[in-house]
Amino acid sequence: MVLGERPGRPEFIGLEDTNSTILALNSDRADYAGTTQAAALDIQGQSPDEYGYIAQSDEQGVSTDLLAMFLPRDNDLAEPMYEAFQAIFENGEYERVMEDWNLQDASVDEPSLNPMSDDDS
């Protein structure tokens, strides 16, 4: 989501992806951009003198920034991928990657499978 300049009221400019969003920001076609916290940390980390970011709090209606992997339910990969994520949590690799990429603010305590569903299939 990118908001363009319009006195008194922002105008929504829908773009394809994060790269298009940053291009619009850098070319002055947008004044600011809305992204996930993980994307904001990555963008700011690549150009710390050029960008800053503001994160909303839980009190403002934003909860954990969950990063997701979508897998078709009928390909039987969900359970093995979940087990692989559990393994990198257990061996410390997840924490190391989050630290290496300065994403600690967007990290989670543990992996989850279908966290928004009562159906775990």
Secondary structure, DSSP 8 states (H G I E B T S, - for coil): -EEE--TTS-EEE--SSHHHHHHHHHTTS-SEE---HHHHHHHHHHSTTT-------GGGT-----------GGGS-HHHHHHHHHHHHHTTHHHHHHHHTT-GGG--SS--SSTT-S---
